[in-house]
Amino acid sequence: MGQPAAIDDLEEGGGAHRLFAEAPSSVGFNKLRKRLLRQVRQALDDFSMVTPGSRWLVALSGGKDSYGLLACLVDLQWRGLLPVEILACNLDQGQPNFPKHILPQWLDRHGIAHRIEYRDTYSIVTEKVPEGRTYCALCSRLRRGHLYRIAREEGCSAVVLGHHREDMLETFFMNLFHGGRLAAMAPKLVNDEGDLEVLRPLVWCAEADLARFAEAMKFPIIPCDLCGSQDGLQRNAMKKMLADMEAATPGRKETMIRALANVRPSHLLDPALFDFAAASGDQTS
């Protein structure tokens, strides 16, 4: 297998985890892979995500984003750049026709430690949510609760999720237009109980890059037949709006994600963030 290599060694054949044994060797793919690795490392550093020696539960849904997340983390770990233990976890939520064999076979083939957990949240969601309403909120809460439980059972200090740049931007605009607040997704947070971190290392990664990466790596994608079967979601509207803006002005998404990391509290309207009284002029003279 050779010695672990730095990110810059990709083009020089510096070796790789077995997950990449059949990956393309083209210059284009190497550039894409290197960009994703650097962006993940940047997020890990920017938001102080890594505690050496910790154990992470990496959620694997079977979608392109979670595959890409796991591949990048495994790659960084193999290169000696991520000193944590990784446990991949798929929560089988009982969706009809879910191909139960795909993920365990894929994980076994690539030598990735994992846990597959079956919990029928599908029946709960379809029973509780009225017809015509979206399933995402309840489904997400139930899934998150089970991931927290599994993380505790497995001795993990963090649950790691595959939300990317577009997820951050879509959430920001959903909160802006529908929630009346300025908020995106936290790249790192501590759960309400205070015993687990939630990490999102793909915060700087573009969805289009993850899609190209998944295609090149031939990940066995499993579509979501629950939320993916419903039309008219607010998130889809935000996704289309952002795509239209990017098409009209290429680079707009990158500018917007940078803006979320470049906040000027004194130029907003929240007195809890900025002491406007202290900014008053001298009234005594």
C-alpha positions as CSV (number, residue, x, y, z in Angstrom):
1,M,0.0,0.0,0.0
2,G,2.9,2.3,0.5
3,Q,3.4,5.2,2.9
4,P,0.6,7.7,3.6
5,A,0.9,10.6,1.2
6,A,0.1,14.3,1.4
7,I,-2.7,15.7,-0.8
8,D,-0.2,17.2,-3.2
9,D,1.0,13.6,-4.0
10,L,-2.1,12.6,-5.9
11,E,-0.7,13.1,-9.4
12,E,2.6,11.5,-8.4
13,G,1.0,8.1,-7.5
14,G,1.5,8.6,-3.8
15,G,-0.8,5.7,-3.0
16,A,-4.3,5.7,-1.6
17,H,-6.8,3.8,0.6
18,R,-8.3,0.7,-1.1
19,L,-11.5,2.7,-1.7
20,F,-9.6,4.5,-4.5
21,A,-8.2,1.3,-6.1
22,E,-10.4,1.7,-9.2
23,A,-10.7,5.5,-9.2
24,P,-9.9,7.3,-12.4
25,S,-6.3,8.4,-12.9
26,S,-7.1,11.4,-15.1
27,V,-5.7,14.9,-14.3
28,G,-9.3,16.2,-14.1
29,F,-10.3,13.6,-11.5
30,N,-7.2,14.2,-9.4
31,K,-7.9,18.0,-9.4
32,L,-11.4,17.3,-8.3
33,R,-10.4,14.9,-5.6
34,K,-7.6,17.3,-4.4
35,R,-10.0,20.2,-4.3
36,L,-12.6,18.3,-2.2
37,L,-9.8,17.1,0.2
38,R,-8.5,20.6,0.7
39,Q,-11.9,22.0,1.3
40,V,-12.7,19.3,3.9
41,R,-9.4,19.9,5.6
42,Q,-10.1,23.7,5.6
43,A,-13.5,23.1,7.3
44,L,-11.9,20.8,9.8
45,D,-9.4,23.5,10.7
46,D,-11.7,26.5,10.4
47,F,-14.3,25.1,12.8
48,S,-11.9,23.2,15.2
49,M,-13.6,19.9,14.5
50,V,-10.8,17.5,15.2
51,T,-9.9,16.1,18.6
52,P,-7.0,13.6,18.0
53,G,-7.9,10.1,19.2
54,S,-11.7,10.7,19.1
55,R,-14.2,8.3,17.4
56,W,-16.6,9.6,14.8
57,L,-19.9,8.2,13.6
58,V,-20.2,9.1,9.9
59,A,-23.8,8.9,8.7
60,L,-24.1,7.1,5.4
61,S,-27.4,7.4,3.6
62,G,-26.4,5.9,0.3
63,G,-26.6,9.3,-1.4
64,K,-23.8,11.1,-3.3
65,D,-23.1,13.5,-0.5
66,S,-22.6,11.0,2.3
67,Y,-20.5,8.7,0.0
68,G,-18.3,11.7,-0.8
69,L,-18.0,12.7,2.8
70,L,-17.0,9.2,3.9
71,A,-14.5,8.9,1.0
72,C,-12.8,12.2,1.8
73,L,-12.6,11.4,5.5
74,V,-11.2,7.9,4.9
75,D,-8.7,9.4,2.4
76,L,-7.5,12.0,4.9
77,Q,-7.3,9.4,7.6
78,W,-5.2,7.1,5.5
79,R,-2.8,9.9,4.7
80,G,-2.3,10.6,8.3
81,L,-4.1,14.0,8.1
82,L,-7.1,13.0,10.2
83,P,-6.2,11.4,13.6
84,V,-9.6,10.0,14.4
85,E,-11.4,6.6,14.3
86,I,-14.2,6.4,11.7
87,L,-17.3,4.3,12.0
88,A,-19.7,4.5,9.1
89,C,-23.4,4.1,10.0
90,N,-26.4,3.5,7.9
91,L,-29.9,3.8,9.4
92,D,-32.3,1.6,7.4
93,Q,-35.6,3.5,8.0
94,G,-37.8,0.8,6.6
95,Q,-38.5,2.5,3.2
96,P,-40.2,0.1,0.8
97,N,-37.9,-1.5,-1.7
98,F,-34.8,-0.3,0.1
99,P,-31.9,-2.4,-1.2
100,K,-30.5,-3.6,2.2
101,H,-27.5,-5.5,0.7
102,I,-25.8,-2.6,-1.1
103,L,-24.2,-0.6,1.7
104,P,-22.9,-3.5,3.8
105,Q,-21.5,-5.2,0.8
106,W,-19.8,-2.0,-0.4
107,L,-18.4,-1.2,3.1
108,D,-17.1,-4.7,3.5
109,R,-15.5,-4.7,0.1
110,H,-13.5,-1.5,1.0
111,G,-12.6,-2.5,4.5
112,I,-14.5,0.3,6.2
113,A,-15.8,-0.3,9.8
114,H,-19.5,0.1,9.9
115,R,-22.8,-0.5,11.7
116,I,-26.2,-1.0,9.9
117,E,-29.2,-0.2,12.1
118,Y,-32.8,-1.0,11.2
119,R,-35.5,1.3,12.6
120,D,-38.9,1.6,10.9
121,T,-39.2,5.4,11.0
122,Y,-40.9,5.3,7.6
123,S,-44.2,3.9,9.0
124,I,-44.1,6.6,11.8
125,V,-43.6,9.4,9.4
126,T,-46.2,8.3,6.9
127,E,-48.7,7.8,9.7
128,K,-48.1,11.1,11.5
129,V,-47.6,13.5,8.6
130,P,-50.9,14.6,6.9
131,E,-51.2,13.9,3.2
132,G,-49.7,16.6,1.1
133,R,-47.3,17.8,3.8
134,T,-43.6,17.3,3.6
135,Y,-42.0,14.5,5.6
136,C,-38.5,16.0,6.0
137,A,-38.8,17.6,9.4
138,L,-40.2,14.6,11.3
139,C,-38.0,12.2,9.3
140,S,-34.9,14.2,10.2
141,R,-35.7,14.4,13.9
142,L,-36.3,10.7,14.2
143,R,-33.1,9.9,12.2
144,R,-31.0,12.3,14.3
145,G,-32.3,10.8,17.5
146,H,-31.3,7.3,16.5
147,L,-27.9,8.5,15.3
148,Y,-27.3,10.1,18.7
149,R,-28.2,6.9,20.4
150,I,-26.0,4.8,18.2
151,A,-23.1,7.2,18.7
152,R,-23.4,6.9,22.4
153,E,-23.6,3.1,22.2
154,E,-20.5,3.0,20.0
155,G,-18.4,5.4,22.2
156,C,-18.4,8.1,19.5
157,S,-17.9,11.8,20.4
158,A,-19.3,13.2,17.2
159,V,-22.0,12.5,14.5
160,V,-20.7,13.6,11.1
161,L,-23.1,14.6,8.4
162,G,-22.8,15.2,4.7
163,H,-24.4,18.7,4.3
164,H,-22.6,20.7,1.6
165,R,-22.3,24.3,0.4
166,E,-25.7,24.4,-1.3
167,D,-27.4,22.9,1.7
168,M,-26.0,25.8,3.8
169,L,-27.2,28.4,1.2
170,E,-30.6,26.9,0.8
171,T,-31.1,26.8,4.5
172,F,-30.0,30.4,4.8
173,F,-32.6,31.6,2.3
174,M,-35.3,29.4,3.7
175,N,-34.7,31.0,7.1
176,L,-34.6,34.5,5.5
177,F,-37.8,34.1,3.4
178,H,-39.9,31.9,5.6
179,G,-38.4,32.0,9.1
180,G,-37.6,35.7,9.5
181,R,-34.1,35.1,10.8
182,L,-30.5,35.1,9.5
183,A,-29.2,31.5,10.0
184,A,-27.8,28.7,8.0
185,M,-26.6,25.3,9.2
186,A,-24.0,25.2,12.0
187,P,-20.8,23.6,10.7
188,K,-20.2,22.4,14.3
189,L,-22.6,22.3,17.2
190,V,-23.1,20.5,20.5
191,N,-26.4,18.6,21.0
192,D,-28.9,19.7,23.6
193,E,-27.6,17.0,26.1
194,G,-24.1,18.4,25.7
195,D,-22.5,15.0,25.1
196,L,-22.1,14.9,21.3
197,E,-20.9,17.1,18.6
198,V,-22.5,17.4,15.2
199,L,-20.0,18.1,12.4
200,R,-20.5,19.1,8.8
201,P,-17.0,19.0,7.1
202,L,-18.4,19.5,3.5
203,V,-19.5,23.1,4.3
204,W,-17.1,24.5,1.7
205,C,-17.7,21.8,-0.9
206,A,-19.9,22.4,-4.0
207,E,-22.8,20.0,-4.7
208,A,-21.8,19.8,-8.3
209,D,-18.3,18.7,-7.4
210,L,-19.7,16.0,-5.1
211,A,-22.0,14.8,-7.9
212,R,-19.0,14.5,-10.4
213,F,-16.9,12.8,-7.7
214,A,-19.7,10.2,-7.0
215,E,-20.1,9.5,-10.7
216,A,-16.4,9.1,-11.3
217,M,-16.1,6.8,-8.2
218,K,-19.1,4.8,-9.3
219,F,-20.7,4.9,-5.9
220,P,-23.8,2.7,-5.7
221,I,-26.3,5.5,-5.2
222,I,-29.5,4.7,-3.3
223,P,-32.3,7.3,-4.0
224,C,-34.5,8.5,-1.2
225,D,-38.1,7.4,-2.0
226,L,-39.6,9.3,1.0
227,C,-38.8,13.0,0.8
228,G,-37.6,12.6,-2.8
229,S,-41.1,11.5,-3.9
230,Q,-42.7,14.9,-2.9
231,D,-42.8,17.9,-5.2
232,G,-43.0,21.6,-4.3
233,L,-40.7,21.5,-1.3
234,Q,-39.4,24.9,-0.2
235,R,-35.9,23.7,-0.5
236,N,-36.4,22.8,-4.1
237,A,-37.5,26.4,-4.7
238,M,-34.4,27.7,-3.1
239,K,-32.2,25.3,-5.1
240,K,-33.8,26.5,-8.3
241,M,-33.3,30.1,-7.3
242,L,-29.7,29.6,-6.5
243,A,-29.1,27.7,-9.7
244,D,-30.7,30.5,-11.7
245,M,-28.5,33.1,-9.9
246,E,-25.4,31.0,-10.6
247,A,-26.2,30.6,-14.2
248,A,-26.7,34.3,-14.6
249,T,-23.6,35.2,-12.7
250,P,-21.1,32.3,-12.3
251,G,-19.3,32.4,-9.0
252,R,-22.3,33.9,-7.1
253,K,-22.7,30.8,-4.8
254,E,-19.0,31.0,-3.8
255,T,-19.4,34.7,-3.0
256,M,-22.5,34.0,-0.9
257,I,-20.9,31.2,1.1
258,R,-18.0,33.5,1.8
259,A,-20.4,36.1,3.0
260,L,-21.7,33.7,5.7
261,A,-18.2,33.7,7.1
262,N,-17.8,37.5,6.9
263,V,-20.5,39.0,9.1
264,R,-20.7,42.6,10.2
265,P,-23.0,42.7,13.3
266,S,-23.0,46.5,13.5
267,H,-24.6,46.6,10.0
268,L,-27.5,44.3,10.9
269,L,-30.5,45.2,13.1
270,D,-30.1,42.8,16.1
271,P,-29.2,44.6,19.3
272,A,-28.4,41.3,20.9
273,L,-25.4,41.0,18.5
274,F,-24.2,44.6,18.7
275,D,-24.3,47.1,21.5
276,F,-25.8,50.1,19.7
277,A,-26.2,52.1,22.9
278,A,-22.4,51.9,23.4
279,A,-21.9,53.2,19.8
280,S,-23.8,56.5,20.7
281,G,-21.9,59.7,20.5
282,D,-20.9,61.7,23.6
283,Q,-24.1,63.2,24.9
284,T,-22.4,65.2,27.7
285,S,-20.7,67.9,25.8
